[in-house]
Amino acid sequence: MIELQRKLLGDKVRNDAFAEALRRVIVPQESIIADIGSGTGFLSFLVSKLGAKQCYGYEVGGIVETSRQLAKRNGIKNCTFFRTHSTDVKHPPKVDVVVSETLGNYALEENILETMEDAKRFLKPMGLLLPAKISQFVCPVTTDRLYREIDVWLSVGFGLDFSEARELTMNNMYVKTIHPEDLLMGAEREWDTVDFSISPFHGSGFSTRGVRSKKNLSIRTGKQSFTVKKPVTVYGFALWWNAELVPGVHLSTSPFEAPTHWEQIFLPLLQPVKLASGSTLELTLTSDTRWQTKINLQWSVRVLDATKKEVSVQRLDMRKGYIL
Ligand SMILES: C[S@@+](CC[C@H](N)C(=O)[O-])C[C@H]1O[C@@H](n2cnc3c(N)ncnc32)[C@H](O)[C@@H]1O
C-alpha cells in the first residue's frame, strides 16, 4: 500500500497537474470538496492549502490513519478523513467538487467509472467531477522489443514445449514503458472517451464517444482499423490515456508526453502479424470494469488483404490468462 502511495507522490507530472486543476476550481473560503480515494491525503491537503472551506476524504484502505496523522503534523484542520469505500457512504455531505485520483495504468482498472458514476450523488447542483473527461488511445506496436521480453517460453530449452503456458502469458496486459519508435507511425487512435462534465444530473451514464456500451457504462467496446502502405509486422498494441482534469489542464500517459509512474499498457498478440502493403488490421477492444469483474480486457484482430479478404483472426482475453 505505501509503495503505491510512494510512487504516486514521487510523480511530479501527476502532482502538478492535479494541483493546477484544483487551483482553477477552488473558491477560497467557499468550496467544499470530496476527495475520493484520498490515500495519504495529498489532494485533500492541496485543497486545504488552496483555501477551500472543507474537504472530506474517503479512503477504503488503512493508509487513512496515516493521512490523519499527516494532517495533524501539517496543522491542517479542515480535512476530515473517513475510512470507507465511497459507494458505502449513506448520506454524503454535498460538495462543490468531487476529485478522485483513481486512475489506473489501464485507465479504468481502479473502477474510476463506477466510482464517479456513484459520486454524482455527492455533488451539489452544478457541482463538478474532476477529472472531467478520460480519453483512451490505442496504437499498433511494430517493434519486437516488448514481445521478446514477454515471450520467454519458446526459449526455455531442455527439449520442452511450453505452448499452453505461452498462450496464458499472451492473454494478459503488461505495464511497460513504450517509446514513440515502438509504434506504427501516425496510427494512434482515440478509441474511447468518457465525459463526466456533461450533465452529471441527467441520464443514467456519462456521455461517451466512439464506443458502444454493450450492457452498461462499465463494458466498453471500440473498433479501429489500420491500413498499411508498407509491409510491417505488428506484435501487439499500446494503450494510454489522457485525462482532462478541468478544461485546459491535462494529465496524459502518452508515450509522446512526459513520463509518469503509470507508463503504458502493452497488449501482445498470440502470434505477430505480418501485414503486406495495402492490407488492413481490424482491432476490436473491449474492457469490462464492472465491480464484480474489476478489470477484464479482450482484444481481437482480423487481418484483411488488399482485396478485403480475411487472412487471419486472433482473439485474446485476459480471463484466459487467469489460473484459478
Ligand atoms: C491512486 S490512489 C490516490 C491517493 C491520493 N488521492 C493521491 O492522489 O495521492 C487511490 C486510492 O483510492 C482508494 N480508493 C479507490 N477507489 C475508492 C473508492 N471508491 N472509495 C474509497 N477509496 C477508494 C485506494 O485504496 C487508493 O488508496
The ligand as an SDF file (V2000), in Angstrom:
LIG
                    3D

 27 29  0  0  0  0  0  0  0  0999 V2000
   -4.2290    6.2150   -6.7840 C   0  0  0  0  0  0  0  0  0  0  0  0
   -4.5000    6.3830   -5.0470 S   0  0  0  0  0  0  0  0  0  0  0  0
   -4.6060    8.1530   -4.8680 C   0  0  0  0  0  0  0  0  0  0  0  0
   -4.2740    8.6580   -3.4800 C   0  0  0  0  0  0  0  0  0  0  0  0
   -4.3500   10.1620   -3.3170 C   0  0  0  0  0  0  0  0  0  0  0  0
   -5.6520   10.6920   -3.6750 N   0  0  0  0  0  0  0  0  0  0  0  0
   -3.3110   10.8670   -4.1340 C   0  0  0  0  0  0  0  0  0  0  0  0
   -3.6830   11.4110   -5.1820 O   0  0  0  0  0  0  0  0  0  0  0  0
   -2.1270   10.8590   -3.7870 O   0  0  0  0  0  0  0  0  0  0  0  0
   -6.1320    5.8380   -4.9920 C   0  0  0  0  0  0  0  0  0  0  0  0
   -6.6290    5.4480   -3.6170 C   0  0  0  0  0  0  0  0  0  0  0  0
   -8.0290    5.3490   -3.6890 O   0  0  0  0  0  0  0  0  0  0  0  0
   -8.5160    4.2900   -2.8850 C   0  0  0  0  0  0  0  0  0  0  0  0
   -9.8410    4.0250   -3.4970 N   0  0  0  0  0  0  0  0  0  0  0  0
  -10.0970    3.6630   -4.7810 C   0  0  0  0  0  0  0  0  0  0  0  0
  -11.4110    3.7110   -5.0370 N   0  0  0  0  0  0  0  0  0  0  0  0
  -12.0110    4.1370   -3.8840 C   0  0  0  0  0  0  0  0  0  0  0  0
  -13.3440    4.4190   -3.5390 C   0  0  0  0  0  0  0  0  0  0  0  0
  -14.3280    4.3410   -4.4360 N   0  0  0  0  0  0  0  0  0  0  0  0
  -13.6110    4.8020   -2.2490 N   0  0  0  0  0  0  0  0  0  0  0  0
  -12.6120    4.9280   -1.3440 C   0  0  0  0  0  0  0  0  0  0  0  0
  -11.3050    4.6920   -1.6280 N   0  0  0  0  0  0  0  0  0  0  0  0
  -11.0150    4.3140   -2.8950 C   0  0  0  0  0  0  0  0  0  0  0  0
   -7.4230    3.2530   -2.9710 C   0  0  0  0  0  0  0  0  0  0  0  0
   -7.4380    2.4440   -1.8000 O   0  0  0  0  0  0  0  0  0  0  0  0
   -6.1530    4.1370   -3.0570 C   0  0  0  0  0  0  0  0  0  0  0  0
   -5.5850    4.3700   -1.7920 O   0  0  0  0  0  0  0  0  0  0  0  0
  1  2  1  0
  2  3  1  0
  2 10  1  0
  3  4  1  0
  4  5  1  0
  5  6  1  0
  5  7  1  0
  7  8  2  0
  7  9  1  0
 10 11  1  0
 11 12  1  0
 11 26  1  0
 12 13  1  0
 13 14  1  0
 13 24  1  0
 14 15  1  0
 14 23  1  0
 15 16  2  0
 16 17  1  0
 17 18  1  0
 17 23  2  0
 18 19  1  0
 18 20  2  0
 20 21  1  0
 21 22  2  0
 22 23  1  0
 24 25  1  0
 24 26  1  0
 26 27  1  0
M  CHG  2   2   1   9  -1
M  END
$$$$
